[in-house]
Amino acid sequence: MKSNPVAAILVLACVGCSHMSRPTSTASVSVEIPTILKNPAAYQDKVVRIRGAAVVRFEASYICPELAQINSNRTKECLWLAPALAGEGVGPKELARCHKKWVVLTGTFDKQNSGHMDAYGGGITAIKVEVVGSHDKGDVPPPPPEPSAN
């Protein structure tokens, strides 16, 4: 059986074209986190622009609309922060710089990605982030002192 190099090139070119035709727009709708969580189906897989207080720690990366939800039992009012895949948005290192910062974040909402231990109301994969301030919440409490040897 003979192979046809022209046909092979056309197949590869078509595969490349289909990759290029994926939408690359980050056109977004500005919305508040509570609005998303009241009707998550309306925002599923949509690119949204939100403002909130970010916390980025091991197994606890999230964004809340207010400081009151941080370090509380109200994490279902927050969104899990997921880094984007390489080259597709905000990666883990850039996301880590958002710890204890107020941010304006553009990302794709996913109502089924509720984060570590299903602790959050949904998830957002970061496409773009802008730091707009700092806050003092979200640190892990220090361990208790060692028992005395007395």
N, C-alpha and C positions, 0 to 999 in steps of 0.2 A: 504494500500500500504506500502510495506516494503522499508526502505531506505538501501542502500548498502554503508557501511562506507568505503570500499576499493575504490569504484568508486568515492566517494566524495574526498578522499585523492588524487587520481590520477588527478582529475579535478583541485584541488587546486595546485598541483605540476606543472601541465602544465601551469597554469596561472602565477605562479612564474617564470617558465622557460622563458616564452615569455617576461617578464619584464627584465630578465637578458640578453636576447639576443639583446636588444637595443644597437646600437653603442654608445660606451662611449669614443671613441677616440677624442682627441682634435687636431688631425693633421690639420694643417692649411696652407694656402697659404699667403705669405707676399705680400701685395699690398698697394698702396697708395689710400687714400680716393678719390681723383679726378678720379682715374681709375675706382673705383667701381661705382661712380656716372655717368660716361660716358656710362657704360653698365651694369646697375643694374640687368638685367635679368640673366646675366652670373654668378653673385655672389649670387643670391637669395638662401637662406637657406644653404649657404656654410659657413664653418668656415674660417674666415680670420684673419690675423694678421696685425694691422695697428699701425701707430705712429701718435700722434697728441696732441694738447693742449686741456685738459679737463676742463669743467666747470660743476659743480654739484650744482644746486640750486633748490629751489622749482619751479616746472613746467618749468625748464630750465636746463636740464642735457644733455650735448652734447659734441662731440669731433670734433675739426676742424683741418685741415691740417696745418694751419698757424694762427698766432695771429691776422692777419688782418680781419678775418671773425668774431672774437669775438666782441660783442658789436657793430655790424654793421647790415646792412640790407642784408647781404650775408649769412644768416644761411642755405640756401638751399645747400650751399657748404660743410655743416657739417653733421654729423650723430647724431641722437638722441641716447642717452645712456640709455639703459634699463637694470635694474638689473635682474639677473637670479632668478628663483624660488628657494626656500629654498633647499639647498643641491645640486644644479645643476650648480653652478658657483659663480660669484661675486654678493653678496647681496647688499642691499641698504646702510648698514653701511660701508662696505668696499669701495663701490663706492664713498660715500661721502668724503672719505679721498683723493680722486683724484682731488678735487676742486683746481683749479689754479696750476695744475701739468701737465708737459709733461709726457705722458704715452705711453707704448707699450701695446696694448690691443689685446687680442685674443677673438673673439666672433662670433656669428652667425648673418649674415647680413639678413635684411628683408626690401625689397624696399617699402613695404606697411606701415611700421611703421614709419611715418614721424613726430611723436612726438606731443607735445602740440601745438594746433592751426595749425597743419600741417606745421610747420615752417622749417622742416629739409628735406634734400634730401633722407633720408632713416633712418633706425635704426639698431642698433647693440646691441645684448644681450650679456653682458659681461660674459665670461667664466673664463678668467685669465687676470690680470692686473699687470704691473710692472711700478712703478714710476721711471722716468729717469731724472727728473729735475723739476724746478718750473717756473712759469710765473706770471705776475702781472695783467692779464686781467680777466674780468668776474665778478667783484663785481657790485652789484646793486648800482646805484648812490644814494648818500644820499638825503633824502627829503629836500625840500627847507626850509629855516628858517621860523619860525612862524612870522606872521605879528606883527609888533610892536603895542603896546596898545596906542600909542600916538595919 
